[in-house]
Amino acid sequence: MQGKQPRRPGELVFNIGMTLGSLYLLYSAWGISGFEALSAPGTVPMVTTAIMVICGALILWETLQKPKVTGERLDRDILPLPVIVTILMVLAYALALKPLGFLPTSFVFLTVMIRYLAGGSVIRAALLALLIVALVYGIFRLVFTVLMPPGIVPEGEILAFVRNLLSGKGN
């Protein structure tokens, strides 16, 4: 076994959150069917989340035994600003995806993130985002026929118009 490593900034809060989250999932799994029988629908989720709770509690106990590290800061060494901005942007993307749809949400997300992380002009970021969204859309929606959240863009009408143009039917 390796020697005791110090407790890094944020480690205790993270482990408490994981343990509490596992307890909530165990409670939710119990709500599926209780523990009626080994073949009940909630048995596998309950066993899985019970293991998560046990492991979370053991890791939390170990974390509480560790000495605090000195010289490290959460904001500088663990969660610098670019990581926080990325997490917040992914959260905003997830919240905006259903009401706005794949195309505008992905375009705005990529434009902002490319501009923030890579720098350069907004026009360059927007052109790169447009190219990436078009490529992803083309591959997944047109080639693999994966349905994307439509949102505010009338994508069905646009696709029908393009198909009519390509088939020679015109407008």
C-alpha positions as CSV (number, residue, x, y, z in Angstrom):
1,M,0.0,0.0,0.0
2,Q,1.2,3.5,-0.8
3,G,1.9,6.1,1.8
4,K,-0.8,8.6,2.8
5,Q,-1.2,11.2,0.2
6,P,-2.4,14.6,1.3
7,R,-6.0,15.7,0.8
8,R,-6.2,18.1,-2.1
9,P,-8.4,21.1,-2.2
10,G,-12.0,20.2,-3.0
11,E,-11.5,16.5,-2.5
12,L,-13.5,16.3,0.7
13,V,-16.5,18.3,-0.7
14,F,-16.4,16.1,-3.9
15,N,-16.4,12.9,-1.9
16,I,-19.3,14.1,0.4
17,G,-21.3,15.0,-2.8
18,M,-20.6,11.6,-4.3
19,T,-21.7,9.8,-1.2
20,L,-24.9,11.9,-0.8
21,G,-25.6,11.4,-4.5
22,S,-25.2,7.6,-4.1
23,L,-27.6,7.7,-1.1
24,Y,-30.2,9.5,-3.2
25,L,-29.8,7.0,-6.0
26,L,-30.2,4.2,-3.6
27,Y,-33.4,5.8,-2.3
28,S,-34.7,6.2,-5.9
29,A,-33.8,2.6,-6.7
30,W,-35.8,1.5,-3.6
31,G,-38.8,3.4,-5.0
32,I,-38.8,1.2,-8.2
33,S,-40.2,-1.9,-6.4
34,G,-38.7,-2.0,-2.9
35,F,-37.0,-5.3,-2.1
36,E,-39.8,-7.7,-2.9
37,A,-37.6,-10.5,-4.5
38,L,-34.3,-11.1,-6.1
39,S,-36.0,-10.9,-9.5
40,A,-37.8,-7.6,-8.8
41,P,-37.2,-4.7,-11.2
42,G,-35.4,-2.6,-8.5
43,T,-33.0,-5.3,-7.3
44,V,-30.2,-4.6,-9.7
45,P,-30.4,-0.8,-9.3
46,M,-30.5,-1.2,-5.5
47,V,-27.5,-3.6,-5.4
48,T,-25.6,-1.3,-7.7
49,T,-26.3,1.9,-5.7
50,A,-25.8,0.1,-2.4
51,I,-22.3,-0.8,-3.6
52,M,-21.8,2.9,-4.6
53,V,-22.9,4.0,-1.1
54,I,-20.5,1.6,0.5
55,C,-17.6,2.6,-1.7
56,G,-18.4,6.3,-1.3
57,A,-18.5,6.0,2.5
58,L,-15.1,4.1,2.5
59,I,-13.5,6.7,0.2
60,L,-15.0,9.5,2.4
61,W,-13.6,7.9,5.5
62,E,-10.1,7.6,3.9
63,T,-10.4,11.2,2.8
64,L,-11.2,12.4,6.3
65,Q,-8.0,10.6,7.6
66,K,-5.7,12.4,5.1
67,P,-3.8,15.5,6.1
68,K,-4.6,18.7,4.2
69,V,-2.2,19.6,1.4
70,T,-0.5,22.9,1.7
71,G,0.5,25.2,-1.2
72,E,-2.4,24.2,-3.5
73,R,-5.5,26.2,-4.2
74,L,-8.8,25.1,-5.6
75,D,-9.1,28.0,-8.0
76,R,-5.5,27.8,-9.3
77,D,-4.6,24.1,-9.3
78,I,-7.8,22.1,-9.4
79,L,-10.5,24.3,-11.1
80,P,-9.0,27.1,-13.0
81,L,-11.3,29.6,-14.8
82,P,-11.2,27.8,-18.2
83,V,-12.5,24.6,-16.6
84,I,-15.3,26.5,-14.8
85,V,-16.3,28.4,-17.9
86,T,-16.4,25.1,-19.9
87,I,-18.5,23.4,-17.3
88,L,-21.0,26.3,-17.3
89,M,-21.1,26.4,-21.1
90,V,-21.8,22.7,-21.3
91,L,-24.6,23.2,-18.7
92,A,-26.0,26.1,-20.7
93,Y,-25.8,24.0,-23.9
94,A,-27.7,21.1,-22.2
95,L,-30.4,23.5,-21.0
96,A,-30.8,25.3,-24.4
97,L,-30.7,22.2,-26.6
98,K,-34.3,21.2,-26.4
99,P,-36.0,24.6,-26.7
100,L,-33.6,26.0,-29.3
101,G,-32.6,22.8,-31.1
102,F,-29.3,21.3,-32.2
103,L,-28.2,23.7,-34.9
104,P,-28.4,27.1,-33.2
105,T,-27.4,25.8,-29.8
106,S,-24.3,24.0,-31.2
107,F,-23.3,26.9,-33.3
108,V,-23.4,29.4,-30.4
109,F,-21.7,27.0,-28.0
110,L,-18.9,26.2,-30.4
111,T,-18.4,29.8,-31.4
112,V,-18.2,31.0,-27.8
113,M,-15.9,28.2,-26.8
114,I,-13.6,28.4,-29.8
115,R,-13.3,32.2,-29.2
116,Y,-12.7,31.8,-25.5
117,L,-10.3,28.9,-25.6
118,A,-8.4,29.6,-28.8
119,G,-8.7,33.3,-29.1
120,G,-8.7,35.0,-32.5
121,S,-11.6,36.8,-34.1
122,V,-15.3,36.2,-33.6
123,I,-15.6,35.7,-37.4
124,R,-12.9,32.9,-37.4
125,A,-14.6,31.2,-34.4
126,A,-18.0,31.5,-36.1
127,L,-16.7,30.1,-39.4
128,L,-15.1,27.1,-37.6
129,A,-18.2,26.5,-35.6
130,L,-20.3,26.6,-38.8
131,L,-18.0,24.1,-40.5
132,I,-18.0,21.8,-37.5
133,V,-21.8,21.9,-37.0
134,A,-22.4,21.3,-40.7
135,L,-20.0,18.3,-40.6
136,V,-21.6,16.8,-37.5
137,Y,-25.1,17.5,-38.8
138,G,-24.3,16.0,-42.2
139,I,-22.8,12.9,-40.7
140,F,-25.3,12.2,-38.0
141,R,-28.5,13.6,-39.4
142,L,-28.1,12.9,-43.1
143,V,-25.9,9.8,-43.2
144,F,-26.9,7.9,-40.1
145,T,-30.4,9.5,-39.9
146,V,-30.1,10.3,-36.2
147,L,-32.8,12.7,-35.1
148,M,-31.5,15.9,-33.6
149,P,-33.6,18.2,-31.4
150,P,-35.3,20.5,-34.0
151,G,-36.0,23.6,-31.9
152,I,-36.5,26.9,-33.7
153,V,-34.9,26.0,-37.1
154,P,-37.5,24.5,-39.5
155,E,-35.0,21.8,-40.5
156,G,-37.7,19.4,-42.0
157,E,-38.8,22.1,-44.5
158,I,-35.2,23.0,-45.3
159,L,-34.3,19.3,-46.0
160,A,-37.4,18.8,-48.1
161,F,-36.5,21.9,-50.1
162,V,-33.0,20.7,-50.7
163,R,-34.2,17.3,-51.7
164,N,-36.6,18.8,-54.2
165,L,-33.8,20.9,-55.6
166,L,-31.5,18.0,-55.9
167,S,-34.1,15.8,-57.5
168,G,-34.9,18.4,-60.1
169,K,-38.5,19.1,-59.0
170,G,-37.6,22.7,-58.1
171,N,-40.0,24.8,-56.0
